Amino acid sequence: MKYQLQPESAVLDNDGLTISAGWTIVYNVDAKGEFIQTTYQYLPIGVGLPANAYLEAPKSVKDNQAIIHDGQQWTYPKDLRGTKIYSIETGAETTLQEVGEIPDGYTDLKPASEFDSWDGKKWQFDKNKQHQYEINQASTKKNQLLAEATTQISYLQDAVDSQIASEQESHLLSEWKKYRVLVNRIDIEQVPNIEWPNQPK
């Protein structure tokens, strides 16, 4: 034929080396084997395919599938990357970054509150978790109030010990001491039914 209207196609032997130079379609993957693009590649005689490239075409997949070459063949695992998932231990949110199923210890079901616990199938409101949270909050508040009272008592006690306290300061010292006793007596286990004493003014 006088004219060659189509480019010469490369021919490879059983060892993957080119025995007839020409062009071929190759399917390229990244370092993890995930398909990235299809390209035309010119292959001179004696060379093989470039790294991370294959002659066999993968099949088309759905949006929730990936195309991965495992070194032997194309595979089509589930692809949920970008999905929000939640730790069944803590409820903490993260974003799925890897190809494949949701990993053990996570679910794509979002807890309704910070006090939910995983029952093996779904989130359930956990009264014990809520109560423990309230106890921790009450403990923090109690410690803060005791620290404030101790600071006030220290200052006022210095004034009394130095015999320079005013009548008002002497009265406040007594009131702050009473207040500190009342705060210290509070049983944080009784939260939320706690009546916090008013600070002296």
VMD Tcl script that draws the C-alpha trace (Angstrom):
set ca {
  {0.00 0.00 0.00}
  {1.35 3.43 -0.97}
  {0.07 5.24 2.12}
  {0.06 4.18 5.78}
  {-3.15 5.72 7.11}
  {-2.94 4.15 10.56}
  {0.06 4.26 12.93}
  {2.04 1.08 13.29}
  {0.96 -0.97 16.29}
  {3.64 -2.30 18.61}
  {3.95 -6.06 19.01}
  {5.31 -7.57 22.24}
  {6.60 -11.09 22.81}
  {5.74 -13.37 25.71}
  {8.44 -11.74 27.83}
  {6.85 -8.32 27.41}
  {9.53 -6.95 25.06}
  {8.72 -5.17 21.82}
  {9.53 -7.17 18.70}
  {7.85 -4.77 16.28}
  {8.08 -1.07 17.05}
  {4.96 1.03 17.10}
  {2.22 2.59 19.16}
  {-0.01 0.94 21.74}
  {-2.65 1.97 24.23}
  {-1.50 1.59 27.83}
  {-3.43 1.90 31.10}
  {-1.47 3.76 33.74}
  {-1.70 3.41 37.51}
  {-0.20 5.29 40.45}
  {2.20 3.91 43.06}
  {-0.69 2.22 44.90}
  {-1.97 0.57 41.72}
  {-4.97 2.84 41.21}
  {-5.86 3.61 37.60}
  {-5.14 7.22 36.63}
  {-5.31 7.51 32.84}
  {-5.14 5.89 29.42}
  {-2.36 7.01 27.05}
  {-0.74 6.16 23.73}
  {2.82 4.92 24.12}
  {5.44 4.44 21.43}
  {7.51 1.31 22.04}
  {10.85 0.84 20.22}
  {12.13 -2.66 19.53}
  {13.63 -4.36 22.55}
  {11.87 -2.38 25.27}
  {8.87 -3.22 27.40}
  {6.06 -1.23 28.89}
  {6.90 1.72 31.14}
  {6.55 1.25 34.90}
  {3.02 1.19 36.28}
  {1.45 0.59 32.86}
  {-0.58 -2.33 31.53}
  {-1.92 -3.42 28.14}
  {-5.08 -5.04 29.43}
  {-7.96 -2.58 29.72}
  {-9.91 -2.35 32.98}
  {-13.66 -2.46 32.88}
  {-15.96 0.47 33.56}
  {-17.10 0.79 37.16}
  {-19.80 2.51 39.22}
  {-19.15 5.72 41.14}
  {-18.67 3.82 44.39}
  {-15.95 1.55 42.99}
  {-12.25 2.06 42.40}
  {-10.03 0.52 39.70}
  {-6.92 -1.06 41.19}
  {-4.25 -3.27 39.61}
  {-2.72 -5.62 42.17}
  {0.23 -6.56 39.97}
  {-1.58 -9.55 38.53}
  {-5.00 -8.31 37.50}
  {-7.50 -5.48 37.74}
  {-9.64 -5.40 40.88}
  {-12.67 -3.24 41.63}
  {-12.99 -2.61 45.38}
  {-15.61 -0.39 46.96}
  {-14.58 3.26 47.01}
  {-16.09 5.30 49.86}
  {-13.36 7.91 50.10}
  {-14.70 11.22 51.35}
  {-17.42 9.54 53.41}
  {-17.83 10.78 56.98}
  {-17.33 7.90 59.42}
  {-17.59 7.71 63.19}
  {-15.67 5.78 65.83}
  {-18.00 3.37 67.60}
  {-15.88 3.82 70.74}
  {-15.91 7.61 70.98}
  {-18.28 8.85 68.27}
  {-15.46 11.00 66.89}
  {-15.89 11.99 63.24}
  {-13.27 11.43 60.57}
  {-13.19 11.21 56.78}
  {-12.47 7.93 55.03}
  {-9.24 8.31 53.05}
  {-8.51 4.80 51.76}
  {-10.16 2.59 49.14}
  {-12.19 -0.27 50.53}
  {-14.89 -0.99 53.07}
  {-15.47 1.06 56.21}
  {-12.79 -0.20 58.64}
  {-13.61 -2.16 61.77}
  {-14.44 0.08 64.69}
  {-16.22 2.67 62.55}
  {-19.67 3.28 61.10}
  {-21.12 5.76 58.64}
  {-24.08 6.32 60.98}
  {-23.76 9.65 62.79}
  {-24.52 9.69 66.52}
  {-27.40 11.99 67.46}
  {-25.59 13.38 70.51}
  {-22.28 13.24 72.35}
  {-23.93 10.91 74.85}
  {-24.79 8.15 72.37}
  {-23.20 4.70 72.66}
  {-22.94 2.02 69.96}
  {-24.99 -1.11 70.70}
  {-23.51 -3.16 67.87}
  {-26.01 -2.05 65.24}
  {-26.98 1.54 65.99}
  {-26.44 4.48 68.33}
  {-28.45 4.59 71.54}
  {-28.72 7.47 74.01}
  {-26.60 6.54 77.04}
  {-27.87 8.04 80.31}
  {-24.81 6.81 82.17}
  {-22.50 8.62 79.77}
  {-24.50 11.81 80.17}
  {-24.44 11.47 83.96}
  {-20.69 10.92 84.00}
  {-20.22 14.01 81.83}
  {-22.33 16.05 84.27}
  {-20.32 14.68 87.21}
  {-17.08 15.74 85.52}
  {-18.49 19.20 84.87}
  {-19.65 19.51 88.49}
  {-16.24 18.36 89.74}
  {-14.51 21.00 87.66}
  {-16.87 23.70 88.91}
  {-16.47 22.61 92.53}
  {-12.68 22.75 92.30}
  {-12.81 26.19 90.70}
  {-15.11 27.54 93.41}
  {-12.93 26.08 96.16}
  {-9.87 27.66 94.59}
  {-11.60 31.06 94.41}
  {-12.69 30.77 98.03}
  {-9.20 29.81 99.17}
  {-7.73 32.83 97.39}
  {-10.21 35.18 99.06}
  {-9.70 33.58 102.48}
  {-5.92 33.83 102.17}
  {-6.07 37.53 101.40}
  {-8.57 38.29 104.17}
  {-6.77 36.11 106.71}
  {-3.58 38.08 106.07}
  {-5.44 41.26 106.88}
  {-6.82 39.78 110.11}
  {-3.48 38.27 111.16}
  {-1.78 41.62 110.58}
  {-4.46 43.30 112.71}
  {-5.25 45.73 109.95}
  {-8.53 44.17 108.79}
  {-11.57 46.38 108.55}
  {-14.87 45.31 110.10}
  {-16.12 44.45 106.65}
  {-13.02 42.32 105.88}
  {-13.41 40.41 109.14}
  {-17.04 39.73 108.29}
  {-16.14 38.64 104.75}
  {-13.49 36.25 106.07}
  {-16.11 34.49 108.15}
  {-18.55 34.38 105.22}
  {-15.93 33.01 102.78}
  {-14.97 30.29 105.26}
  {-18.61 29.27 105.61}
  {-18.95 29.34 101.83}
  {-15.90 27.12 101.37}
  {-17.31 24.58 103.83}
  {-20.65 24.53 101.99}
  {-18.96 24.05 98.61}
  {-16.73 21.30 99.99}
  {-19.79 19.45 101.32}
  {-21.42 19.27 97.90}
  {-21.83 15.71 96.61}
  {-21.16 15.93 92.88}
  {-22.82 12.54 92.39}
  {-26.15 14.31 92.96}
  {-25.82 16.30 89.75}
  {-27.94 17.77 88.20}
  {-29.81 18.26 91.49}
  {-27.16 20.45 93.09}
  {-27.80 23.80 94.71}
  {-24.60 25.80 94.60}
  {-24.21 28.31 97.46}
  {-23.96 31.99 96.63}
  {-20.57 33.61 96.97}
  {-20.17 36.29 99.64}
  {-20.29 39.87 98.42}
}
mol new
graphics top color blue
foreach p $ca { graphics top sphere $p radius 0.5 }
foreach p [lrange $ca 0 end-1] q [lrange $ca 1 end] { graphics top cylinder $p $q radius 0.2 }
display resetview
